[in-house]
Amino acid sequence: MPTRTASTEVGLSREQRADHTVIALDGELDIASTPSLRERLHSELADVALADPGPRVVLDLSGVTFCDASGLALLIDARRRTGPGGTVVLDGPRPQLLRLLRVTGLDRVFTVRSLGGAAESRRARSVAA
C-alpha cells in the first residue's frame, strides 16, 4: 500500500470583495497541517470580523488536494468563528472533498458551491497567467 507524506504547509490567501471575503486554501488539510493553518485562519477571520460584524466568508477549496477529519474540524471551526450573523460558503471543493462533505452531512451545514464563483475566477486567473 502506498504511503502518503503529510505536508505541514498549506497556502492561504485572502481577497476582499464588495460584499464578502474570499479565503483560498491550497494543499492538504490534515493532522500535520491544521495546527499551523488554524492559527493563520483564526487571524484572518478575526480581521474580517473586526471590519464587518456578521461577515460573509467564502472558503475557496479548489486548491485543497486532501482532507481528513482534522481538516473538517477546521472548516467547522471557521464557521463558528464568523459569529452569529456570519456565514461561510465552501466554494469549489474537488470531488473527493465534496464526497466527504456529503458523507459526513456537512453539505447540509454549509452552503457548498461546486465550482462556484471564487474558484472559477481563481482558475481563470491561473490559466491566464
N, C-alpha and C positions, 0 to 999 in steps of 0.2 A: 504494500500500500504506500503511495507517495506521501511524503510528509510536507507540510506547509510551514514555511518560516514566517513567524509573526513579525510584522513591522510595527515599530513604535511611533512612526511619524505619519501623521495624517495632515494633508493640506487643508487649510481653512482660509476662506476669503469672504469678505463682506462687501456688499454693494447696496447703497441706499437708493431706492426708487421712490417715486412720488408718494405712493400710498402703502408701501411695505418695504421690508428689508430682506434681501436675499443673502443667505449664508450658504456658501458652496463648500462641500466636503469632498475630499479626494483621498482615496486609499482604502485601507481595511479598518473597519470598526470592530476591533476585537479586544480581548482581555489585555493585550500588550499595549495597545494604542489609546484606549479610552481614558485612562487616568490623566494623562497629559492633555488630551483633547478636551476632557471635561472642564479643566481649568480655563483653557482658552475659550471654549464655547460659553462658559458662565460669564466670562469677562465681556465677550461680545454682546450677549443677551442683556447684561446689566447696562451697558452703554445704550443699547436700543431702548430698553425700558425707561431709562432716565430721559431720553429725548422724546419718547412717545408712550405715555401710560396706556396700557392695553394694546401693545403693538401687534401688527400682523407680520409674522416672520415666515418666509419661505425657505425651507431647507432643501437646497439643490443636491440631490443624492445621485445624480447621474454619474459622478466620478467615483462612487463607492463600489469597490470590487468584491468586498466580502463583509459580512456582518454576522456576529454571533450574539448571544444573549446580553453580553455587556454593551454591545452597540445598541441593541433595542432599548436597554435601560437608559442609555444616554439620550435617545430620542424622546423617551417618556419624560425624563428629567428636563429636557429643553422645553417641552410643552408646559410643564409645571412652572418653570421659571419665567414664563412670559406673563404670569399673573392672571387674575380672574377675568380680565377683559381681553386678554391677548389670545391670539390664535397662531397655530403652527401648521403649515401646509407642507407635506412631503412631496417634492417635485422630482419626477424623472427617475425613480428607482429602477435599477436593472431587473430583469425577470426573476433572478434568484431572490433578490431582496423583496420584490413585490410578492412573490410566493410566500416568503417568510412572514410578511405583514399580514397576508390573508390567513395563513395557518394559525397565527397567534391571535387573530381577531383585532390587531392594531389598525387594520384598514378601516375599521368602524369607529376607532377612537380619533384618528387623524383624517383630515382631508388628504387623499392621495391622488396626485395627478401623474399619470403615466405620460412621460414626455410632454410635460406642461410647459408653460411659457419660459420660466427661468432656464430650464435645462435646454430647451430648443435654442434660446438666444445664446447660451454658452457654447453649444455645439456649433452653431453658425459662426460665432467669432473664432473658434479654434480651427474650423475649416478654412476660413478666410485668411488666417494668419500664415 
